[in-house]
Amino acid sequence: MKIFNQLAIILGIWAVGEYISAAISKFILIPGSIVGMILLFLMLQFKIIKIEKIENVSNFFLDNMALFFVPAGVSLIKSMDIIKENMILLIIAIFVTTVVVMWSTGIVVEVMMKRKEKRD
C-alpha cells in the first residue's frame, strides 16, 4: 500500500503540472512534466513533502531511467529523414551552442574565482 501512496503522490503532482501547463499554454509552452518536476522540487525544498513519502518509487524510477529514453530514441530513428535533410544546420547549431556554453561557463568561473579571491 505504501508504494501505491507514493506513486499516487508523484502522479498527482504530474497531473497538476499538466493542468498548469494547459492553463498557461496561451502565454508560454512548458511541458506539463517539467512543470510537475518543478512543483515536486519546490515541495521537497520547502518540506511540504518529505523525501520518505516518495523515496521507494522515486528510487525505482531513477534505477530504471534508461527505459524512459527508449521512446525518444525510437522517435529519433523515425525522424531520420528530417535529421538527414537538416544535418548541416544541426551540426552548426551544436557547434555554436557548445562554444557559447563553454565561453559563458568560463566567464562565470572567472567571476566566481575573483569573488573568492576578494573574500580571502
N, C-alpha and C positions, 0 to 999 in steps of 0.2 A: 504493500500500500504506500510505503514511503516513496518508492520510485515513481509511482503514478502521481503523487502530490508534487514531487519535484518537476516532473515532466509537465504537469498542468501549469505550474508557475512559469516555466520557460515558454511554453506555448501561449499562455495568456499574455505575457509581455510581448511576444512576437505578434500576436493578433492586435494588440493595442498599437504597436508600431505600424502595422499595415493600415489600421484605421486612421492614424495620424497622417501617414503618407498619402492616403487617399484624400484626406481633408485639405492638405496643403499643396496638392498636385497642381492647383491653378497658379500658385506662386512659384514653387520650386519643386523639381522632381528629385526626390530622395527615395530609394527603395525602402519598403517597409521593414525588411530585415535589418537594414542599417539603423533605422530609427529605433527598432526594438533593441539592438545591441547597445545603442547609446542610452536608452532607458534603463536597461539592465545594469550597465556600468554605473550610471548615476545612482540607482537604487542600492548597489553594493557600496559605492563610495560614501553615501550618506547614511549607511547602515539601516536602510528601510527593509532590505532583505539581508539576512545573514548568509554567509557563504555555505554554512552547514545545510541550509534549506534546499540548496540546488547542487551540492557537491557531487553526489553519485552520478547523476545524469550528465552534468557538465563534464565530468571526467570521462564518461563513456563517449560523449561527442568528441572530446579532444583526442582520445585514444584512436578513434576511428575517423579522424578528419580526412584522411586520404580518400575515403569513399565519397565525400562531398565534392571532390574535384572531378569525378568521373563525368557527370553531366556537362560540365564546362569543357572538358576535353573532347567529348563526343560532339558538342556544338562547334568547336573549332574545326574538327575534321569535316563536319558537314558544310562548313563555311569556307572550305579550302579554295573554292573558285574565287570568292571575293578577296581572300588573302592574296592569292596569286596575282590578281588584277592590280592590287594596290601595294605590292611588295616594296617598291621604291619609296613610296610615301611612308610606309610603316618603318622601314629602315631609317629614313631621315628623322621621323618623329622619335624613334627610340634613341638615336644618336643625340639629337638636340636635347631631349628631356634628361638623358643621362648626364650630359655636360652641365646643364642648368642645375641639376640636383647636386653634382659634385662641387660646382662653384659655390652654390648657396651654402652647402654644408661647410665648406672651407671657411667662408666668411663668418658663419655662426661660431665655428670652433675658435677662430682668431679672436672674435669679440669676447667669447667666454674666457679664453686664456688671459686676455688683457684685464678683464674684470677680476679674475683670480689673482693676478699679479698685483693689482692695486690694493686688494684686500690684504694680501700678505705683506 
